[in-house]
């Protein structure tokens, strides 16, 4: 199937993917633009995984002060090159992450940072819901509740992006999309949230 340049450009403008990647995705989707966008998104997330082991020694620290002056955030986000660290889109993503931290009050960047004792405490809280159920179902109940009430609520990368709640985009997927776009690894290193009186 012949894909015209206008459709390729439209997909490129929407996704930021390379021209050849857009062309291949459109060919695979038989010219269907939304389907091609999904293909690129799926591949982008897969590509992001392959970059995850690469060192991120560059980056910047971003700050956000809420309009009432009572909430502030400092966030360090790392990448592979200074070129990406100075990129306007990289900065826009970091500012969105600061806003997310200010609004949603995560405690950790990822589930790997959650202390084991906190996980055990949460499991104890939900154990009653799993009592009397077969072991496999009890495990699913515990896992589901932990994913939603602990990791999904208190780990930044697993929270739903407040600017895209309708699509239920996770912060982790937002970062992966930028990894795919910039072609280099990006890591959210740490953050601190301040609130007057807390």
Buried (B, 14 or more C-beta within 10 A) or exposed (E): EEBEEEBBEBBBEBBBBEEEBBBBBBBBBEBBBEBBBEBBBEBBBEBBEEBEEBEBEBBBEBEBEBEEEEBBBBBBBBBBBEEBBEBEEBBEBBBBBBBBBBBBBBBBBBBEEBEEEEBEEBBEEBEEEBEEEEEEEBEEBBEEBBBEEBBBBBBBBBBBBBEBEEEEBBBBBBBBBBBBBBEBBBBBEBBEBEEEEE
